[in-house]
Amino acid sequence: MIDGEQVFGGKLLDVRRDRVRLANGHESMREYVVHQGAVVVIPVLDSGKLILERQFRYPLRRPFLELPAGKIDPGEGIRDTARRELLEETGYSAGSWRHLGVMHPCIGYSNERIEIFIAQALTRESGQQLDHGEIIDLEYFSLDEALNAVRTGEVTDGKTIASLFWAEKVLREGW
């Protein structure tokens, strides 16, 4: 980077523009979003059912079916974020946690990373503890039903698609 500037700083987005020198010696501009990172949780009930959420997403102005997820707070560990988001969004806690991997959903314009967890031995602790303005309906799917929802286009959220394919490998093939 030769120099850079913040183009926009909001509650959610931090947009930057950098002037960079390329490998061939030329200069170019790069615009990107700085993101604090997030987690996604695959909650598996003892029955084998997965907990998914139906939530209205304003940018596309329609509800989406997705797994519980949320942003990592400053100074917060990723497992702590996963525990917090699962409890807040579903009312469940988990007795067993496993970190499956990380995905980078927007490599062309953001440094965002999403840490993928599977949560098992679930216990209902309370009702949902949603953020102001958050409305989430819980739905329960077998793994086959959730994968079929990807096939039919009912699930189009990238983090959920990637995580469900992880779940398939972990739950069926012992990854």
Secondary structure, 3 states (H helix, E strand, C coil): CCEEEEEEECCCCEEEEEEEECCCCCEEEEEEEECCCEEEEEEECCCCCEEEEEEEEHHHCEEEEECCEEECCCCCCHHHHHHHHHHHHHCEEEEEEEEEEEECCCCCCECCCEEEEEEEEEEECCCCCCCCCCCEEEEEECHHHHHHHHHCCCCCCHHHHHHHHHHHHHHHHCC
